Each structure stands twice: as C-alpha cells, then as structure tokens.
C-alpha cells in the first residue's frame, strides 16, 4: 500500500510535456483584460471618492463642499 502511494505521488509530480501554442491574439486579450481591471478599480475609487475622503477625514462634509440650492 505504501509503495503504491509513493508511486502515485512520484507519477503525479513528474511534469508532462505540454505541446501548446499561444497566439499573439491571446496575449493581446490578456493585456486588455489586465488594463480593463485597473480601469474598473480606478473608476470605482473615483465613484466613491467623497465617501472615502469623509471616512479618512473623520467627519461629515463641510458646508463649503456642498453645492448651493438652486
């Protein structure tokens, strides 16, 4: 039993040769996904900027930051 487990462990840890091809279009798609991820993070932070600013400032908005009523 112990020999069988050892054989299975050795067999699973030996890397097999992968005959794969990644074309240039795949690299472009991966780069687009990475850039898109950072754009989404930036827009999310921008959307909640005043809430984040108030969280770190430790208070509510000043009267100077609120627009006057029209």
C-alpha positions as CSV (number, residue, x, y, z in Angstrom):
1,X,0.0,0.0,0.0
2,X,2.8,2.4,0.9
3,X,4.7,1.6,-2.3
4,X,1.5,2.3,-4.3
5,X,1.0,5.7,-2.7
6,X,4.7,6.5,-3.3
7,X,4.4,5.5,-7.0
8,X,1.3,7.7,-7.4
9,X,3.0,10.6,-5.7
10,X,6.1,10.3,-8.0
11,X,3.9,9.9,-11.0
12,X,1.8,13.0,-10.2
13,X,4.9,15.2,-9.6
14,X,6.7,14.4,-12.8
15,X,5.9,17.2,-15.3
16,X,4.5,16.2,-18.6
17,X,5.5,17.9,-21.8
18,X,2.8,20.3,-23.0
19,X,2.5,20.9,-26.7
20,X,0.6,24.1,-26.6
21,X,0.6,27.3,-28.6
22,X,-0.5,30.8,-27.5
23,X,-1.0,33.0,-30.5
24,X,-0.4,36.8,-30.4
25,X,-4.1,37.5,-30.2
26,X,-4.3,35.7,-26.8
27,X,-1.5,37.9,-25.4
28,X,-3.4,41.0,-26.6
29,X,-6.6,39.7,-25.0
30,X,-4.8,39.1,-21.7
31,X,-3.3,42.6,-21.7
32,X,-6.7,44.1,-22.5
33,X,-8.2,42.2,-19.5
34,X,-5.4,43.4,-17.2
35,X,-5.8,47.0,-18.3
36,X,-9.6,46.8,-18.0
37,X,-9.2,45.5,-14.5
38,X,-7.2,48.5,-13.4
39,X,-9.6,50.9,-15.2
40,X,-12.5,49.4,-13.3
41,X,-10.6,49.7,-10.0
42,X,-9.8,53.4,-10.8
43,X,-13.4,54.2,-11.7
44,X,-14.7,52.5,-8.6
45,X,-12.4,54.6,-6.4
46,X,-13.3,57.7,-8.3
47,X,-17.1,57.0,-7.8
48,X,-16.7,56.6,-4.1
49,X,-14.0,59.3,-3.6
50,X,-16.1,61.6,-1.4
51,X,-17.2,58.7,0.8
52,X,-13.6,57.5,1.2
53,X,-12.4,61.1,1.8
54,X,-15.0,61.5,4.6
55,X,-14.0,58.2,6.1
56,X,-10.4,59.2,6.4
57,X,-11.2,62.8,7.4
58,X,-13.3,61.5,10.3
59,X,-16.3,63.8,9.8
60,X,-19.0,64.8,7.5
61,X,-18.9,67.2,4.6
62,X,-18.3,70.9,5.2
63,X,-20.8,73.5,4.0
64,X,-18.2,74.7,1.5
65,X,-18.2,71.4,-0.3
66,X,-22.0,71.1,-0.8
67,X,-23.4,73.0,-3.8
68,X,-25.9,75.8,-3.1
69,X,-29.6,75.1,-3.6
70,X,-30.9,76.3,-6.9
